[in-house]
């Protein structure tokens, strides 16, 4: 099946017994034009290339390190790893993750 069908299966597995209209609403809210996207909070250890930053990543001193909307790349990971060892990050980091293409 396509993305909507697979997304509905995932929603039904996570919350069995939902009315079909609610399942459809959740699938619509979690999907974009290219797949199923889920939001979550992660630590620096769980941050991965391909995730999208949903809220500005801030240092412990209040400096914006990575603006929201940025896709995590190897360069972004390197920069944040350097900061963790120095001034520190505000965690958790809010990201969106594509779970179905």
C-alpha positions as CSV (number, residue, x, y, z in Angstrom):
1,X,0.0,0.0,0.0
2,X,0.8,3.7,-0.2
3,X,1.9,6.1,2.5
4,X,-1.7,6.8,3.8
5,X,-2.4,3.1,4.2
6,X,0.9,2.3,5.9
7,X,0.5,5.4,8.2
8,X,-3.0,4.2,9.2
9,X,-1.5,0.8,10.1
10,X,1.1,2.4,12.3
11,X,-1.5,4.6,14.0
12,X,-3.8,1.6,14.6
13,X,-0.8,-0.4,16.1
14,X,0.0,2.5,18.4
15,X,-3.6,3.2,19.4
16,X,-5.8,0.3,18.6
17,X,-9.6,0.9,18.7
18,X,-9.6,4.5,17.5
19,X,-12.6,5.4,15.4
20,X,-11.7,5.5,11.7
21,X,-12.3,9.2,11.4
22,X,-9.8,9.9,14.2
23,X,-7.2,7.5,12.5
24,X,-7.6,9.4,9.2
25,X,-7.2,12.8,11.0
26,X,-4.0,11.6,12.7
27,X,-2.6,10.3,9.4
28,X,-3.3,13.6,7.7
29,X,-1.7,15.5,10.6
30,X,1.4,13.3,10.5
31,X,1.9,13.3,6.8
32,X,3.5,15.7,4.3
33,X,3.8,15.5,0.5
34,X,6.7,13.1,0.7
35,X,5.9,10.8,3.6
36,X,5.0,10.3,7.2
37,X,6.8,12.7,9.5
38,X,6.9,12.3,13.3
39,X,8.1,14.8,15.9
40,X,10.1,13.9,18.9
41,X,12.6,15.2,21.4
42,X,16.1,13.7,21.3
43,X,19.4,14.0,23.1
44,X,22.6,14.9,21.3
45,X,23.4,11.2,21.2
46,X,20.2,10.4,19.3
47,X,20.5,13.3,16.8
48,X,21.0,11.8,13.3
49,X,21.7,13.1,9.8
50,X,18.4,13.7,7.9
51,X,16.4,14.8,10.9
52,X,14.9,18.3,10.7
53,X,15.3,20.8,13.6
54,X,11.9,21.9,14.8
55,X,12.9,24.5,17.4
56,X,16.1,26.6,17.5
57,X,19.0,24.7,19.2
58,X,20.4,26.9,21.9
59,X,23.6,27.0,23.9
60,X,23.5,27.0,27.7
61,X,24.5,30.7,27.4
62,X,21.4,31.5,25.2
63,X,23.1,31.7,21.8
64,X,21.2,30.2,18.9
65,X,23.4,27.5,17.4
66,X,21.1,26.0,14.8
67,X,17.9,27.6,13.6
68,X,14.6,25.7,13.3
69,X,14.0,24.2,9.9
70,X,17.6,23.2,9.4
71,X,18.2,19.6,8.2
72,X,20.8,17.8,10.3
73,X,24.0,17.2,8.2
74,X,27.4,15.9,9.2
75,X,28.6,19.6,9.5
76,X,25.7,20.4,11.9
77,X,26.5,17.3,14.0
78,X,30.2,18.3,14.2
79,X,29.4,21.8,15.3
80,X,27.0,20.6,18.0
81,X,29.5,18.0,19.3
82,X,32.1,20.7,19.6
83,X,29.6,22.9,21.7
84,X,28.6,20.0,23.9
85,X,32.2,19.7,25.1
86,X,32.5,23.5,25.7
87,X,29.6,25.7,26.7
88,X,26.9,23.0,26.5
89,X,23.5,22.7,24.8
90,X,20.0,23.0,26.0
91,X,18.4,19.6,25.6
92,X,16.3,17.9,24.6
93,X,16.4,18.9,20.9
94,X,13.1,19.0,19.1
95,X,13.2,17.3,15.7
96,X,11.0,15.8,13.0
97,X,11.8,12.4,11.5
98,X,10.5,10.9,8.3
99,X,9.3,7.4,9.1
100,X,7.8,6.5,5.7
101,X,8.8,7.7,2.3
